[in-house]
Amino acid sequence: MAIQYKKVSDAVIKRLPRYFRYLAELKEANVQRISSGVLSEKMGLTASQIRQDFSCFGGFGQQGYGYNVESLHSELKKILGVDKGFNTIIIGAGNLGQAIANHSKFEKRGYFLKGIFDLDAKIIGKKINGLEIMNMDSLPDFLRKEKVDIAIITVPREVTAEVADLAASLGIKGIWNFSAMDIKVPDDVVVENVHLSDSIMVLGYRIKNN
């Protein structure tokens, strides 16, 4: 049974992977414990904010001791679902899809790529990171046989909605959307939109107004 927490804001959720990544670095450096004050300096947050974030999940530190690095990393692994892992597929095997498929750290974070799909006859059958690109026509049969949690969508804008609808209708419960449009899916499907052009424009704004 999944652990139930009180409602957590999107801002806190978006900080959790940063905590997880930094704690992994501390573990590799054989650091056994860390205070919220030292953690705040490294993370660019206030110690109070860090304590508030962790209190959303029950709190993990001890006054005068701080946080046990290994224990906190393990708890965040459970909170993020990394301990059990997620099976993923990529729909859209162009340059971006191939780059994601070749990203070595996803599996280390508990995201396991099970299949890659496309419509382009020129690349179907090609292997990426040991997986053969399959025709989209085979997606329904594939998902009936394989338990897949997340679809990573990297298709052209004009077919994004159609692909998202198909994935949702086939039982996918999470969509990581890299296409240049927001998508609407049933309420029981979670979507994380990643707009690369938006991100670089934010960077440009900050440079301009620094």
N, C-alpha and C positions, 0 to 999 in steps of 0.2 A: 504494500500500500504506500502511495506517495505521501511524503510528509506535508502537512498542511500548515501554511504560514499565513499571518495576517496579510492584507492587501499591501503589496509592495509597489512603489512608484516606478515608472519607466526609468527615471534618472538613476535610481539605486540599481535596478537590473542591469543597466548599461555599464555601471561601474564594476559589477561582479567579475567579468572576465579580466579586467585590469588587476584586481586583487589576486585572482587566481594565477595569472601570468607572473606577477611579481613574487608571489609566495613560492612558485615553482623555482624561480631564480634563487631565492633565499635557501630553499632546500638543497639545490645543487651546490651552493656555497657553504653547506653544512651549518647554517645559522639555525639555532634551536628555538629561540624566542625573540619576540620583537614587541616594543611598546607601540601604542597608537601614536605617540608623538614622533617616534622615528619613522614609523610607517607613513605618517602624514607628510613628512619632509620628502620622502622618496616619491610619493604619489601626487604631490601637489594639492593635497586636500588638508582640511583642518582635522586635528585629532578628534574634535567633537563630531564632525561629519562622519568619520570612520566608525566611531562608536555607535552613532545613530543608525548607520547602514547595517552594521552587524546585529543591532538590537532587533531589527525586523525579523531576524531568524532565531532569536532567543539569546543572542550575545554569547561570545566565546572566550572572552578574556577574564583575567583575574586582577583585581586591583593590587598594584604594587609588583605584579609579575609581568603583565602584558599578555601576549598571545603566544601559544605554542605553535610554531610555524607548521610543523607536520600535521598536527591535529586540525588547525584552521584550514590548511590546504585540502585535507581530506573532507572536511565538512562542506567546503565550497564545491568540491567535486560532486558531492551528492546533490547539493542544491541546484547545480547547473545540469545535472543529469549525466555528467561525463563518466561517472562510475559504471553506469549501465551501457552507455554508448547509444548512438543513433545510426541507423542505416540510411544512406543517401543515394540519390541518383542525380545525374546531370542531364537536363534536357536542353540541347543546343551545344554542339561540339565545335563551335568556331574557335577563334583565337582565345577569347575569354574563358569559354568552357574548358578548353584544353589546358589553359594556365591553371585553372582551379583544380582540374583532375590531377595535375602534376605537383600540386602543393603538398609537400611531404608532412607538414605539421598537423593537418586535419585529423589524420588517423591517430596521432599521438594525443589529440584532444578528445578522442572518442567518437569521431565522425567517420564512418566506414563507407567508402564508395563502393556500391554494388553494381552499378550499371550506368552507361552513357548512351544517349539517344539523339538521333538527328534524322533529317529528311534528305540530306544531300547524298546522292548516290556515289559521289566522288570520294567521300570519306567513310561511308559505311563499310565496316570490315576492318578499318584501320585500328591499330591498338594504341591506347594511351595508358601509360602506367599499368600495363598488363591487362587492361580491359578492352574488349573489342567494342567499337561503336556499333550500336544496333539501330535498326530501322524503327521509327516511331510506331509503325504498325504492330510491332511486337510488344509494345509497352503494356497493354492490358493483360496479356498472358503472363508477362514477367511479374507484374504486381500481384497477380493471383497466386503465384508460386513463392514469391519473395516478400518478406516483411520489410517494408520501406517506410521510414518515418518522415523523411524530408526530400523534397524535390528542389534542386537548384536550377533555376530557370535563367538561361542566357540566350534567349532567342530574339529575333528582331521584334521591334515594337508592335508591328501590325498583327502578329500572331500571338502576342503575349496573353491576352485575355482568353483566347481559345485554349492555349496550352495549360493555363492555370485552372480553367474550368475542368479540363480533362483530368488533370492530376487530382483535383479535389473529388471529382466523381468516382475516381478509382481508389479512394480511401487514403490518399496522402493527407496528413494532418499538419504539416509544416511546409511552408514555401519560402525559400531564400531567393528573392526576386532581384536579378541584376538588369532586367530590361528597363528601358527608359519610360516606363509608365507605372502608375500605381494600379493595383488590381483589386477587384472585389470578389470575394469568395464567401462561402457559408461561415457563420460565426464560429463553428467548431474547428475551422482551419486557421492556423496562426501564420501571419505573413510578416516577414522582415524585408523591407525594401532597401536596396542599396543603389543609390543613384550616384555614379562616379562623377558625372559632370556637376551635380549639385555640390559635391564635396570639394572639388577643385575651385568652384566659384566662391565658396565660403573662404577658402585659402586666399584667393585673389582679393576678396574684400578686406581680409585681415591685413594683408600686405599693404594694400592701398591706404588703409586707415590706421596703420601702426604709428 
